[in-house]
């Protein structure tokens, strides 16, 4: 089974709930998916700072990358034995974006990071969601496949249709499909309005994250990750 746990489930300004970074265990690998500004201290408190094999990044907003450079630098400067961190990249253009980002935050990223094409991890795929969260911003959704199941992580996007259109192209026959999707309860934002997920609720198991649960709509049919301790990293 693909295991996912969240370090936090809040949106960018919902610091009380933490950033929605995830820890994914997949085919024997431990993958840190995003590392927002609340995450590095939690990685250290749990000891998971020393255990991840790879890092994935959905996009470079602070609530997804705000403590990422610290977590990567930790691998060289604090961890013993020291090692270079391994960052997976979905496209060459995003690799260049990451290099540019880390050139400011880490000075010489080539000393600290090995960049690995995402295609080297069997069954791990991505959906390019450029401009679907914030205009002109590069974002990605990711999915993890085994013979028994598919796990999808939306990243941030306002329009879910391209993501679900891609899911429909996957081999889902006889597989459990879990979708962890950013959700908002007010129309017109940069995250998916919960009612825009209604067309898919009978076909897939959809979980809502990246939100303040106090704003939950009365008719929301999607379980909130924040209410399920089994999906949260224990501190």
N, C-alpha and C positions, 0 to 999 in steps of 0.2 A: 504493500500500500504506500502511496505517496503521502508523506506526512508534511503538514504545514502548521506552523505556529506563528503568531504575530507578537512582535515586541510592543506594538501599540496599534490602535485602530482609529485614531482621530485624524481630522483634517489638519491642514497647515497651521490653523490658529487654535486647534483644540489640544493644547499641550498637556492638559490634565489626562488625556487618554493616550498620549504618546503618538509618535509618528507611525504610520502604517507599514513599517518594514517587516519582512517575513523571513522565517528560517524554514528552509525546505530540505527535506531528506528524500533523495531520489536516486534509486539504483545504487545505493551505497555511498552516494555523494552528499555532502552538506553544503548547501548554497545559501549565502546571505543575499536576499533580494531587497535592494535599497538600504540606505543607512542614513536616515534623517537626523536632524539636530538633537533629538532626544535619545538616540540609539547607542552611541559608543559607551556611555556609562553603564548601560544595561548589559551590553556584551561583556564588559569587564566584570560586573557583579555576578554574572552567571558562569563565567569562565568560557563562554562560547567564543570569546575573542580569539582564543587559541585553536579553535576547532573547525572553522569553515574551510572548505576546499576551494570554493570559487565565490566570486561576487558578480551579481547581475544588477544592472541599473535601468530603471524605467525611463527616468529623465532627471534633469539637473536642478529642479526646484529644491530649495533648502530643506523642505520637509521630507525629501527623498535622498538628499545627498549631503546634508549639512554637517554630518560627522563622519562621512565616508573617508575622507583623506586621513583623518586621525586613526580610523580603524585599519587602514592600509599601512600607514607609517608604523603603527604598533607592531606589525609583523616583523619589521626590520630592527626597530630601535628598542623594543621592550620584550617581545617574545623570545624565549630561549628553548630550543635553538631558533635562531633567527631564520627567516625565509622571505622570499619575495611573494607578495600577494598575487593571486591569479584573477584577473578581471576578464569576464567573457564579454565579447562584443558581437552584436547582431549584424552590423553592416560596417564597411570600411569608413564611411562618412561619420558614423557615430564614434568609431575608434578615434578618429581625428578630433572630434568634439571633446571626448574624454581626455585625450592628450593635452588639448589646449586648456581644459579646466584644471587638470592636475599640474600643469606647468606653473600655474599661479599658486596652487595650494601646497604642492610638494617640491617645487623648484625643478628637480630632475626626476621625473616619474620613471624613467627607464631603469634607474637604480633600484626602485622599490617594487615595480609592477611588471609582471609578464602578462601581455594581452593575448588572449586565446580566442580564436573564432568560435562562436557559439555552435557552429555546425560540428565541432569535434565531440559534442556531447550527444549521443544517440537519443533520439526521441524528444529532444528539447527544441522548441520552435518559437518563432516570434511573429507578431503582427505589427507592421509599421503603422502607427497611428498619428503620423505627423499632422499637426494643426488641429487635431480633434480635441485637444485639451485647451491649449492657448494658441492663438494664431501665430504661425511661423515657428512654433517650438517643436523640436523633435521629441516624440515620446514613443514608447513601445509597450505592448502587452506581450506576455509570455505564456507558453503552455508546455506542459510536461506529459508525456504519453508513455504508458505501458500497455501490455496486452489486455489488462483488466480495466484500466481507467485513464481518464484525462483530467488534469487539473489546470485551470486557466486563471491567470492573474491579470487583471485589467490594466494595472498602472492607473493613470488618470486620463479620463476622456469624457467629453460631454455627450458624444453621440455613440451609442453602443452598436449601431447597425453594422459597421464594417467588421467589428470584432466577431459578432455572431455569424455574419456571412462567411467569415473564414472558418469558424468552428464547424459550420455545415459542410465544409470541404474535407474535414478530417474523417477518418474511419472510426465512427462512434458505435458501430454495431456491437451490441452486447456489452458495451463499456459503461461504467459509471462516469458521468461528466459533472465535475464540480467547478463552478465558476465563482471566483471571489472578485466582486465588482465594487468599485467606488460608487457611492450613492449620495445624492442630496435630496432634500425634501422640499425644495423650492425651485421652481422652473427658471430657466434662463441663466444658469450658472456655468461653470467650467467643469462640472462633474455631472454624471448621468442622473437625470431626474428619475426617481424610482418608478414612475408610471411608464417610462420608456422601456423598462425591462419586462413589463407585463406580457408582451407577446411571446416571451421565451420561458415563462415561469413553469409551464407544464411540461416542457421538453428537457430542461436542465435543472440541476440543483444549484440554486443561486444564493450566495451569501453576501451580505452587505457590510462594507467597511468604509473607512475614511470619512467618518461622520461623528457628530455629537448626538448621542442617543436621546438626549432631551428633546431633540427636534423631530423625533420619529413621528410619521403620520399614523393616524389611527387605523388606516386601511392598508398599511404596509404588510405584504405577505412574505417578505424575505427576512430570514433570521439574521440578527445582527451578530457579527463575530464577537463583539465586546461582551455579549451575554453568555458566551460559551467558554468556560475556563479551559476546556480541553484543547481549544484553539489558541490559547495564550501561553507565551513563555512564562514559566514560573520563576519568581524572584525570591 
